[in-house]
Amino acid sequence: MNLVSNDVRSAVEPGASVAIIGAGLAGAACARGLLAAGVQVTVFDKSRGVGGRLATRRTLVNLPGQAAPVEVGFDHGAPQIVARSPRLRAVAARAEQAGVLLPWAPRVHAPWPGPSHGPGHIAVPGMPGFVRHVLGETPLQLGQAVQRLQRGRDGRWQVIVDGRVAGVYDQVVLAMPPAQAAALLAGHHEDWSDALAGWPMCPVWTLMAVTDEVDWPWDAAEPSTGALTWITRNDRRPGRTRLPGLAVWVAHAHAAWSQGHLDDDPADVAEALAEALTHAWSREERKGVRWHHRAVHRWRYAASGRPAMDARPCWWDAGRGLGVCGDYLAGGDVDGAWRSGDELGDRMAVDLEAAGLLAA
Ligand SMILES: Cc1cc2nc3c(=O)[nH]c(=O)nc-3n(C[C@H](O)[C@H](O)[C@H](O)COP(=O)(O)OP(=O)(O)OC[C@H]3O[C@@H](n4cnc5c(N)ncnc54)[C@H](O)[C@@H]3O)c2cc1C
């Protein structure tokens, strides 16, 4: 069934147009490159905001001594942006000058020599701020969960949201975790769809909590035992609000624990992770501390469960006008997400230019 209405056809402007599905850092990096080359780009995301796993949750919390609930922020996805590749370093430096990134060199309590989280940057007012900065003026379609792609008789890609054509594009980029990309690729690129459907991703359960102030000398910790792998005092991060007499925590469970409790009741997970968090405190502190808020978030696709299959940080099929990018193709971290999207944007722009499809 061809779902393209005449209205949609007439709305299509001449010249190469690209839909990027996924407004995480990989999608943003790809959009940035294409936009700079003069391509019409639209970025779709199912969430109401951009950022993907560079995320900050804002929650109204009833706190002692406050007449009304207070908004508390939790950076519950990647804790920081560590730029290793030269182009990301350059973009991060400009974002720092623009006041979007702040340096973060936490005092990390780590049981092994040298914490795995070195100094990096955090974005303000929340972690998505950096992705917003990278996207610049890119047109966004937020709150749009793409259900499937459909190729019209003219060879162009129809992006289907809520059973309707949300737009028609010459090329489509899937900038999302592999299982989600596999579903959209089915019927269009079976090799890629099969490869991505089998790509293991590790889940992470994350605790977000507010307690009484705790005498804890660290900004973050990497426990070596128990359920948790990373604990941060969110309120001690630069640009975050301090709440007098209170402590704001974000704590990630490690992948094996999260996998073992994947379908547990969130209330039970919150209880277990709160208990695990108290083991990072001294015995004295554990006794009288009150909990004012605790909630959990389940990241079903937090991190790649295996190294990239080959050396390509992104996949591009010029014939079909289909591209795939994401952290998992390039090392599984923030820097990898950037490299994957950035390289895909470059490759597409080169092909479009060669085909004479770039705006003069
Ligand atoms: C708990 C946690 C801790 C982490 N710690 C670190 C760390 O310490 N250091 C580090 O470098 N990295 C860390 N990471 C990983 C880092 O966050 C990711 O590598 C990076 O942000 C991935 O970016 P991405 O653009 O590839 O994917 P994502 O950020 O996942 O973006 C994909 C986007 O696609 C959207 N989407 C998916 N399906 C659809 C659809 N059908 N329609 C529309 N939109 C869709 C999603 O909503 C999402 O916004 C951590 C991640 C988590 C979750």
Ligand as a Chemical Component Dictionary entry (heavy atoms), coordinates in Angstrom:
data_LIG
# 
_chem_comp.id                   LIG 
_chem_comp.type                 NON-POLYMER 
_chem_comp.pdbx_formal_charge   0 
_chem_comp.three_letter_code    LIG 
# 
loop_
_chem_comp_atom.comp_id 
_chem_comp_atom.atom_id 
_chem_comp_atom.alt_atom_id 
_chem_comp_atom.type_symbol 
_chem_comp_atom.charge 
_chem_comp_atom.model_Cartn_x 
_chem_comp_atom.model_Cartn_y 
_chem_comp_atom.model_Cartn_z 
_chem_comp_atom.pdbx_ordinal 
LIG C1  C1  C 0 23.644 4.558 32.357 1  
LIG C2  C2  C 0 24.615 4.904 31.261 2  
LIG C3  C3  C 0 25.936 5.235 31.571 3  
LIG C4  C4  C 0 26.821 5.575 30.561 4  
LIG N1  N1  N 0 28.104 5.921 30.900 5  
LIG C5  C5  C 0 28.945 6.355 29.916 6  
LIG C6  C6  C 0 30.245 6.853 30.249 7  
LIG O1  O1  O 0 30.630 6.896 31.412 8  
LIG N2  N2  N 0 31.040 7.294 29.237 9  
LIG C7  C7  C 0 30.637 7.254 27.924 10 
LIG O2  O2  O 0 31.374 7.700 27.044 11 
LIG N3  N3  N 0 29.411 6.784 27.586 12 
LIG C8  C8  C 0 28.562 6.332 28.553 13 
LIG N4  N4  N 0 27.324 5.868 28.217 14 
LIG C9  C9  C 0 27.008 5.627 26.799 15 
LIG C10 C10 C 0 26.611 6.910 26.047 16 
LIG O3  O3  O 0 25.530 7.517 26.679 17 
LIG C11 C11 C 0 26.246 6.480 24.630 18 
LIG O4  O4  O 0 27.388 5.852 24.052 19 
LIG C12 C12 C 0 25.826 7.607 23.687 20 
LIG O5  O5  O 0 25.115 8.622 24.357 21 
LIG C13 C13 C 0 24.985 6.962 22.579 22 
LIG O6  O6  O 0 24.570 7.924 21.641 23 
LIG P1  P1  P 0 23.765 7.450 20.349 24 
LIG O7  O7  O 0 23.398 8.681 19.626 25 
LIG O8  O8  O 0 24.539 6.389 19.653 26 
LIG O9  O9  O 0 22.445 6.701 20.905 27 
LIG P2  P2  P 0 21.285 7.249 21.836 28 
LIG O10 O10 O 0 21.789 8.306 22.750 29 
LIG O11 O11 O 0 20.667 6.034 22.455 30 
LIG O12 O12 O 0 20.234 7.927 20.823 31 
LIG C14 C14 C 0 19.292 7.162 20.104 32 
LIG C15 C15 C 0 18.012 7.978 19.975 33 
LIG O13 O13 O 0 17.134 7.280 19.094 34 
LIG C16 C16 C 0 15.810 7.485 19.537 35 
LIG N5  N5  N 0 14.972 6.443 18.940 36 
LIG C17 C17 C 0 15.119 5.092 19.055 37 
LIG N6  N6  N 0 14.176 4.465 18.335 38 
LIG C18 C18 C 0 13.437 5.431 17.730 39 
LIG C19 C19 C 0 12.319 5.406 16.852 40 
LIG N7  N7  N 0 11.773 4.254 16.401 41 
LIG N8  N8  N 0 11.796 6.587 16.436 42 
LIG C20 C20 C 0 12.321 7.764 16.857 43 
LIG N9  N9  N 0 13.376 7.840 17.697 44 
LIG C21 C21 C 0 13.932 6.687 18.122 45 
LIG C22 C22 C 0 15.927 7.405 21.058 46 
LIG O14 O14 O 0 14.833 8.034 21.697 47 
LIG C23 C23 C 0 17.257 8.136 21.300 48 
LIG O15 O15 O 0 17.068 9.503 21.581 49 
LIG C24 C24 C 0 26.402 5.549 29.213 50 
LIG C25 C25 C 0 25.066 5.235 28.907 51 
LIG C26 C26 C 0 24.177 4.923 29.915 52 
LIG C27 C27 C 0 22.750 4.609 29.583 53 
# 
loop_
_chem_comp_bond.comp_id 
_chem_comp_bond.atom_id_1 
_chem_comp_bond.atom_id_2 
_chem_comp_bond.value_order 
_chem_comp_bond.pdbx_ordinal 
LIG C1  C2  SING 1  
LIG C2  C3  SING 2  
LIG C2  C26 DOUB 3  
LIG C3  C4  DOUB 4  
LIG C4  N1  SING 5  
LIG C4  C24 SING 6  
LIG N1  C5  DOUB 7  
LIG C5  C6  SING 8  
LIG C5  C8  SING 9  
LIG C6  O1  DOUB 10 
LIG C6  N2  SING 11 
LIG N2  C7  SING 12 
LIG C7  O2  DOUB 13 
LIG C7  N3  SING 14 
LIG N3  C8  DOUB 15 
LIG C8  N4  SING 16 
LIG N4  C9  SING 17 
LIG N4  C24 SING 18 
LIG C9  C10 SING 19 
LIG C10 O3  SING 20 
LIG C10 C11 SING 21 
LIG C11 O4  SING 22 
LIG C11 C12 SING 23 
LIG C12 O5  SING 24 
LIG C12 C13 SING 25 
LIG C13 O6  SING 26 
LIG O6  P1  SING 27 
LIG P1  O7  DOUB 28 
LIG P1  O8  SING 29 
LIG P1  O9  SING 30 
LIG O9  P2  SING 31 
LIG P2  O10 DOUB 32 
LIG P2  O11 SING 33 
LIG P2  O12 SING 34 
LIG O12 C14 SING 35 
LIG C14 C15 SING 36 
LIG C15 O13 SING 37 
LIG C15 C23 SING 38 
LIG O13 C16 SING 39 
LIG C16 N5  SING 40 
LIG C16 C22 SING 41 
LIG N5  C17 SING 42 
LIG N5  C21 SING 43 
LIG C17 N6  DOUB 44 
LIG N6  C18 SING 45 
LIG C18 C19 SING 46 
LIG C18 C21 DOUB 47 
LIG C19 N7  SING 48 
LIG C19 N8  DOUB 49 
LIG N8  C20 SING 50 
LIG C20 N9  DOUB 51 
LIG N9  C21 SING 52 
LIG C22 O14 SING 53 
LIG C22 C23 SING 54 
LIG C23 O15 SING 55 
LIG C24 C25 DOUB 56 
LIG C25 C26 SING 57 
LIG C26 C27 SING 58 
# 
